Amino acid sequence: MLTSFLPLVLVLVVFYFMLIRPQNKKTKQEATMRSNLQIGDEVVTYGGIIGIIVSIKDDTLVIETGNERSKIRILRKAVESCLTVHEEETSK
């Protein structure tokens, strides 16, 4: 009886370590990155817009983009990545 469940358990363990755990780690890193955003950081949105943060309020950011310095209000969760490297990140 136990031997019939062993392959299923092994598949679940492999599934956890290959898919679930890396996704949870990535989600946690993204949340940390978004919570550490500061005014002056250069960010990229999921829509491909690149801009510099000029204002931060709760769950929204105002970014400045383009030669004419257009300002766009976006949600914090729309930020895909931060291009600015902070000193505390480089010391780790």
N, C-alpha and C positions, 0 to 999 in steps of 0.2 A: 504494500500500500504506500509506504513512504517513498519507494523508488519511482512511483508514478508521478509524484508531486515534485521530485527533484528537478527535472527539466524545466518545469514551470517556474520554480523558485529561481533557478539560474537565469532564465530569461528576464525575470523581473529585476534581478540584481544588475544584470548587464544593462537593461533598459534604464534603470535609475542612474547608474554611473556614466552612461554614454549620452543620455538625453536630458533627464530632469535636473541633475545636479549642475551641469554647465549652464543651463538656462537660468536656474535660480541665481547662480553666481553672476551672470551677465546682468540680470535684472537688478541685483543689489548694487553692482558697480554703476549702472546707469542712474539709479536713485541717488547714490552718493554724489555723482558728478553733478546732477541737477540741483541738489541741495547746497553744493559748494560754489555755485555760480556767483560771480561778483560783477559789479559795474566795471566796464572796461574790457571784459572778456570777449573774445571773438568766438562766435558760435555758428554752427550749421544746423538748420532746421531739417525736419524730415522732407520738406518740400524742396530742399536744395538752396534755400536762401542763406547767404552768409552775411552776418552783421555783427556789430559791436553793441553790447548791452549798455544802455544809457539810463535805464530805470528798472527797478525790481519792486514788485508789489505782490504779496502772497503767492498766487499761482500764475501771475502774468508777468511778462517782461516786455520792455520796449527796446527794440533794437534799431540801430541806425545802419542803413545800407546804401550802397551806390555812391556815385560822385556827387549827387545832389543832396546827399545825407537825408534821404527819405526815412521817416520813422514808421515802424510797424509794430503794433502790439500783438504779441503771440502768447500762447499758453506755455508754461514752463515744461510741460510734458511733450511739447512739439520740438524741443531741442534734442537733436540726435547726438551731437558731439560738441565738445569745447576745444577749440584750437589753441587756446592760451595755456601755457604750461606754468603752473604755480610753483613757487620755491619749495614748499613742503612736499610736493609730489616728487620733485627731483632728488630730494634728500633721502627718500625711502629706498 
